[in-house]
Amino acid sequence: MAASRSTPPAAGAPGAPPDPLAEPERRWRTDVLEPFLAQNPERREPFTTLSGLPVDRLYLPGPEPEGEDRIGYPGQYPFTRGIHPTMHRGRLWSMRMFSGFGTPEETNRRFRYLLAHGESGLSIAFDDPTLYGLDADDPQALGEVGKCGVNVSSLDDMRRLLRGIPLDRVTTSMTINAPANIVWGMYVLSAEAQGTPAAALGGTTQNDILKEYIAQKEFLYPPRAALRLVTDTVEYATRHLPKWNPISISGYHIREAGSTATQELAFTLADGICYVEEAVRRGLAVDDFAPRLSFFFNSHNDFFEEIAKFRAARRVWAGVMRDRFHAKKPRSLWLRFHTQTAGCSCTAQQPELNIVRTTIQALAGVLGGTQSLHTNSYDEALQLPTEDAVRIALRTQQILACESGVADAVDPFGGSYFVEWLTDRMEEEAHRYFDRIDELGGVVPAIEQGFFQREIQEASFRYQRRIDSGDLRVVGVNAYPVDAPMRVPRLKIPERARREQSRRLAALRARRNRGRHAAALEAVRKAAGREGANTMPSILEALRARATLGEIVRALQDVLGSFRERSMY
């Protein structure tokens, strides 16, 4: 998995060029720093990033790298400074707020509200039953319908969700994974009913099943079978939806599960490499599908570490695609990514402070070169966001774009001694993880052996222990607490959402053609059982026959099986 890379020898190492700054730095440390620390011993305390990388007090220019320029220019390999020559000065990031709750009609109203207030792209949040491939009237869905996202159980539900939305002009991101092929099919057919052909659709399905086994745990099928279904969507999109991103390779949930920034970087790119390998094995030419791969990262509290993570991600991915997969098109080397501020950093204590956290995290995403951005609402540690909280979150992005000047220059931290050092370190850490994953046989064997899961669990434990000990201060929690709780307006999702969705499903089942429906589900089973067959055409036909989400999932599980994670310890 490791890509070829050249790292200059450290100053003083054999073969290293003489460092003209070594003597002035030595004098500063000997004549200035050490006497000061001798008089102020409390200032000796070491510092680290949130990932545990040691941070020195001062950074100076290092030796010039040999070979290729590892910083370079925006829009040129290795894209450390951005994938476009003008970045946000030429085009602002998309402001794409993650939204969904209740019935399709309720979420449709929220979409219209956000578009009216300046949102530039949709991002659909689905509820847990939808994410787990359950229909709203399934007994296992009781108490969860519409609570943490919108419920979509059928093609008719998707049409209700998108009613009045101009799908030929608005791009849509859908955070859906295990049943992503089915929900994506609903979107494609809904656009078709509006008169928008599939080839004209722009958007993204998250569709990153590997990170589900690693972090989020919303899986339906065994890993290798699930990977086959993802590859089906990549193949289908390559042939029929040239503007669609069939996978958004996601580090966000890896970070939310407790990983460090370096683990998020390494594990996300490792997943991406696995997807490319599978598509190439299917027979697809890398330059035919790679330009439509996208990524999704978290932006956490360590401002400089997050900026360095984004810069290192672009450089590592460009090297992997060029040197390992021999991609030729410049767009195939691009790491295009969406950023969401860190939900796990939001606190229920003094929740208004989350506005400040979100602003800092959003700023890191922008300065790191993100292509689109979601800013969390201040009340998300307590509930689904209210309209007022969502508007403040959107306005945070708009203030950054219109008032701060951060978009005026491309990669304004490029050349910073500290940021460049940190970018190099994060790249090195990513490659170390790549080597460990290779030793285990690749991503899927590493998942099956619990490697990623253990790494994240241990990192999460270390992080929480730092908070509990007071070594890591969280304002409002273990530093500067207040006794008086803040009153936050509540957004409640009543159980009527489940009743309404269940009523609709009963009506759908009563009016559909039973023979066509049964034949369509049988065709899904046959496609799933036929080696080399792409399942997407049969899934689309099943949706046209009004098969529900849960019914299509069960048909696939009849052939592919289901999955239960074993204990990691």
N, C-alpha and C positions, 0 to 999 in steps of 0.2 A: 504494500500500500504506500510505502514511502516514495516520494518523488525525488528526483535528483535535485540537489541544491548545493550551493557553494557558500560556505561561511568562512570569512577570513580568519586566519590564526590570531589568537589573542595577543595583545601587546606583550612583548617579552618572550613569546614562545618561539621555538626554532622556526626559522623561515619568515618570521613576521618582520615587516618593515620597521625601521626606527620610528618611535613615536615622539614627535617634537614637543608634545604637551606633557609627556611623562614627568619631566623634571619640574616644571612649574606646578603641576598637580602635587608632586611629592613635597615640594616646599610648602605649599598651602596646607597640606595635611599636617606636616611636621611643625611648621612655625605658627600656624593660626588655629587649625581645628583642634589638635591634641591639647595645646595649652588651655584652650577654652573649655574643653570637656573635662580636663583635670580640675578646673575650678568649679565646673557645673556638672557633677557626675550624673545627675538625674537626666541630663540631655543625651545620655548614651543609649537610651532605650531603642532597640531596633524596630524598624517598621517593615510591614509587608503589605502587599496588595491583598484584596479579599481572597484571591487564589493562592496566597501564601508565597508569592514571589518576593524575595528580599528587595527592599527599596533603599538605595544609598541616599546620602544627603545631597549629593551634587553630581550632576552628569555633565561630562565634557565631550568634545568630539572624539570619537574612536578612530582607529586606523581606517583608511579608505578601503571599501570592499574590493576584492579582486573580481575580474570577469564582469558579468552583467551588472548594470546599475539596479540595485535592489530597492531603491526609492523611486527613481524614474519620474515620469511626467504623467499628469492625468490623461486618461484615454489611451495610454500605451502600456505594453507589457512591462512589468508584471502587475500593473494596475493597483499598486500599493496606494496611490493617491487618488484613485477613483476610476470608474469604467468609462466616463465621458470626459472629453476635454474641458467642458465648461461646468460640469456637475450642476449644483443648485443655482449657480448664477445664470445658467442657460435655461433650466427648468426646475421648479421647486419639486420637492418630494410630494407624493400623493398623500393626502390626509384621509386615512382610511380607518374609521372608527368601528371597532368590533361590536356588533349589536345583534340582539335576538332575545325574545322572551315570549311566553304565552302562545297564542294562536298565530297563524300566518298573518291574519289581518292586523293584529296588534303590532307585530314587527314591521309590517309594511308601513304603518303610520310612523314608526320611529325612523325608518329609512327616509321617508319623505321629509321628516323634520330635519334630519341631519343634512340632506342634500340642500334644503332650503337655507341652512345656516353655513354653507360653504364647504361641506365634505366633497371630496373629489373622487371617491370610489367606495363601493360597498364592501363590507366584510361581515359575513353571516356567522353568527354563533348558534349552534344547534344544541338542543337539550340532550340530557343523558340517554333517554330512550332512543333517540335518533342516532346518537353516536354509537350505541351498542346494537343497532340494527333491530330494535323492538318497535312494534306498532304501538300507538297510544293506548289501545285497549288491551294490551298484553298485561297479565297480572303483575309481571315484574316491573312494569312502568308505573305502578301505583305510587302516587305522591311525588313523582318527578316530572310529569308532563309540563313543559313550558317553564320550568323553574329556573334553569341555568342557561336557557337558550330557547330558540323557537322549535316547536314540534313540527316535523315534516314526515308524514307516514305514507304519502302517496303522491303521484304526479299531480293530482288535483290540488293538494296542499302547496306544492311548489308554485303552481300557477297563481294561487291566491297570494302567496308571499311576494311574487314579482309583479303583481298587477299594476299597470301604469308606470313601471320602471322601464326606461328606454334602453333595452339590453344591447342595442347596436351602438350606443354612445357611452354607457356606463360599464366600467370593468368591475368584476365581482370576485372577491376572494371568499372561499368557503372552507371553514375549519372543520373538516370531516376526514376521517381516516379509514377505519376498517370497512365501512360501507360506502366509501367515497365513490367507487365506480357507479353505484346505483343512484346516489344523490346527484352526481354529475350528470348522469343520464337524464334525470328529471329536469335539470337546468337546461340541457340541450333541447329537449323536447318542448319545454315551456317557451324557449326562444323561437323554436320552429312554429309554434302556434301563434306567436306574435308577428310572424313573418320575417324573422331574422334567421338567416341560414347559419349552420354550425360554423362554416368557414369565417364568418364575420365576427364571431364571439371572442371577446377578450376577457381574461380573468385567470384565476388560479384555484385549483383544488389542492388542499394541503396534502392529502393522500400519502403521508409519510408513515407507513406502518412500522418501520423498523424502530422509530423512537417510541412507539406505543409499547413495545416489549421492553424497551430500555427504561422508560420513564412514566408514561401516562397511563398505561395498562388498559386501554380501551381496544382490545383485540378480539377477533372472532374466529380466526382460522389459525392453523399452525404456521410458523414463520415462513417456511419455504413456499407453502401454498399462497399465503398472503402476498409474498413478494412476486409471485407469478401474476396475480391479479393487478398489482401496481404496474407491472411491465405491460400488461394488456392495455392499460389506459395510456401509457406512454406511446405505444405503437399506434393506437387508434387516434390519439391527438396528432401525432406526426403526420398521419395520412389524411385526416379529415378536419382538424381544428388547428391550423398553423399559427394562430394568434394566442392559443391557450397554453398556460403553464400547467402541465399535468401533475407536477409534484412541487410542493414547497417544502424543501428539506429543512426540518425544524429543529433548531437548538433551544427554542423558547421553553418547551416543556421539560427538556433535560435540565435546564437551569432552574426552573420552578420546582423540580423534584429535589433540588439541593446540590447540584453540581457546582464546581468552580467555573470561572470564565474559561480557563484553559481546557477543562473537560468539555464544556459546551462547544468550544471551537473544534476540538479534535473529534469528538464523537459525531458531531453534525457532518463534518466533511467526510468522515469515514463512511457514514450512511450514504452520502452522496456518491462516493466512489463505488459502493456496492450497487446502487441503482444503475449507474452507468455501465458497470460490468454486466449486469443482467440484460440491459437493453442491447448491448453489443453482442452478447451471447444469443439473443433472439434473432440477430441478423440485421439490426438497424445500424446505419452509418452514424458515427458519433456526431458529425457536423449536421446531420438532419434533425436530431432531437436536442442536443446539448444547449443550443441557444435559448430553449424554452424551459430549461430548468431554473428554478429560483430557490431562494433560501429565506429563512425566517429566524431572526435572532432576538434574544432578550437584551435589554439595556438596563443594567443594575446600577448600584450606587457608586462604585469605584470609577470615577469619571475618566481618568486617564487610561485605566486598564480596559474599559469598554471601547474607547476610541482605538486603542492599539489592537484589540481583538478584531474589530471590523477591518482594519487595515491589513492585519496578518491574514485574515480569512481570504481576502481578495488575492493576495500574493500566493498563498499556498494553493488555492484552487486553480489559479492560472497555470502554475507549474505542473500540477497533477494532470490537468487536461492536455497540456502541450506535450509533456515528456512521457507520461504513462499511456495516454489514450491517443496521442498523435493527432489531436484536433488541429484543423487548419484555419477555420474561420475565427476572426477575432472575437465575435460574439460567443463562440463556444467556450472561450476562456474567461468570459465575464462571470463574476459572482454578483448577481443581482439579488438584493435582499430587502425584506420588510423587517421593521423593528417594532417591537412592543415594549413599553416600559414594564418594569418588573412588578408583577402582581404580588409576588411573595414578599416584596419589601413594604407593601402597604400595611399600615397598622390600624387596628380598631381603636387604640388609644390615641387621643387627639387626632382624629382622622383628617382634619383640615391641613395638617402638616404634609399629608400625601400630595397635595398640590405642589409643594416645594420639591419633594422627591421626584415626582413625575417630570417637573420642569428640568431638573438636572439630568435625569436619564434621557429625556427627549433631546436635550442639547448634545449629549454624547452621541446619540444616534445620528443626528444631523451632521455633526463634525466628523463622524466616522464615515459618512457618505451613503447613508441609507437611501433607498429609492421610494419607500413609503413608510408611514409611521402611524401607529396607534398610541394614543396617550390614555393611560388609565384614569378613571374617575376617582375622586377622593374618597368616595363611600364604598369602594369595591371590597374592602375587608369586612363589610357589614352586610352587603346585599347586592342585588342587581342595581346598576346605577339609575338614579332618577334623571329626568330630562335636564334639570338645572346642573347636576354634576357632570353630565355628558357634555353640555354646552361649555362649561368651564374647561374641561379637558380639551375640547376642540379649539377653544380660544387660546389655550396655551400654545398650541402649534402655530396658530395664526399670528400671535405676538412674536414668536421666534422668527417667523417668516417675514413679517412686515416691519418690525421695530428694532430687532436686535442687531442686524447687520451680519449675522453669522453665515449667511448665504452669499456674501459679497465676494469672497475669495475661495478658491478650491483648496481643500485640505490645508487650512491655516496652521495646523500643528505640524505639518510636514517639515522635517529638518530640526524639530525640537530634539535636543540631545536625549531627554528622558523618554519622549514618546517613541523615538526611533529605537532606542535600546529595548523598551518594553515590547515593541512590535517584533523585534528580532527574538526576544525571549519566548514570546507566545508562539511564534512559528516553530522554534526549537522544541518546545513542549508538545506541540501538536504532532510533530514527526516522531517524537519518542512514543507517544501513544499509538501512532500508526504502526510502528515496529512491533509493539506489544500485541496489537490486534492481529497483525500478520502471523505472529508466532502461534496464535490460537487457531489459525485457519481461516480468518476473515470475520466479517461482522456477524453473520448468522451463527456460526459455531461459538463465537464469543457471547452472543445472547444466550444460546442454549446452555453455556457453562456459567452464566450469571456474572460475567466479568464486569459489564457496564453497571449492572445493578449494584454490585458490591462497591465499586468505586464511588458511585453517587451516594449510596447510603453512608459510607465512611466520611465523605466530604461534608454531607449534611450534618452528621453528628459533630464533626469538628467545629463547624460554623455555629451550631446552637450552643455548644459548650463555651465558645468565646463570648457569646451573648450572656449566658448564665453566669459566667465568671466576672462579667463586667469588662473584660479585655476589649470587647467590641461594643461600643456604645450606640444604642438606638434611641434617638431623641423621642421622648414621650413614653418610652417603655422602661428602659433601665437607666435613663438619664433625663433629668428635668421632667419628671412626671407631674401631673396635676390630678387632684381628686375629683373635680367637677366634670362629669361627662358632657360631651357636646351633643346637642340634640340634632339628629340627622333625620330629614324627611324619609319616610319609608315607602318603598315600592313593593306591593304585595301581589303575588300571582295566585289567584284563587284556584281551587280545584275545578272550577267550571271549564278551564281550558281542557282538562282531560275529558270531561263529559261531552263537550262540543266536538272534540276530535274523534271520540269514540262513536258518537252519533253519525258523524260523516262517514267513518269507515264502515259502519253497518249498512248505510245507504249505498255506498260504493259496491260492497259485496253483493248486495241484492240486485243491482241493475246490470252488472257486467255479464258478458257472455261466458258462461261456465266452461264450455268446450274450448274456446280460444284461450281462456285463462290457464286451464290445465295443460294444454299443449305448449303454451309458451314457457311455463315453468319446467316442463319436461325437456324442452330445448335448452334451457339454462343448465340443467343437470348434464345433458349430453355434451355440451360445449366444455363444461368444467372437467369432465372425465376424458376428453379427447386431447391427447398430448399435442402441443403446438397450436391448438385452436385458440382464437381470441374470443373471450367471453362477452365483450362489449355489444356486438350486434344482437345476441340473444337477450341480454339484459334490456336493451332498448325496446325490443319487441315485447318482452314481458311487461314493461311499463306501459306500452301502448295498449296491452290487453288488460290494464288496470290491476296488475299484481301490485301488492303493497311492498313496502320496504322490508318488513319482517318476513314476508313470504319468499321473496327473492333470496334473502340471507339464508333462510332455512334450506332452500333448494341447493344453494352452493355448499352449505355445511353437510348436506346429505352425501356429497361426493368428496369434498375436501377435508371434512372433519372439523372439529372445534379444538380449542387449546386451553389448557389450564397450566399456569406457571407453577413450577416446582419451587420449594423453599430454597433460598439462596444460602442458608446456613444449616 
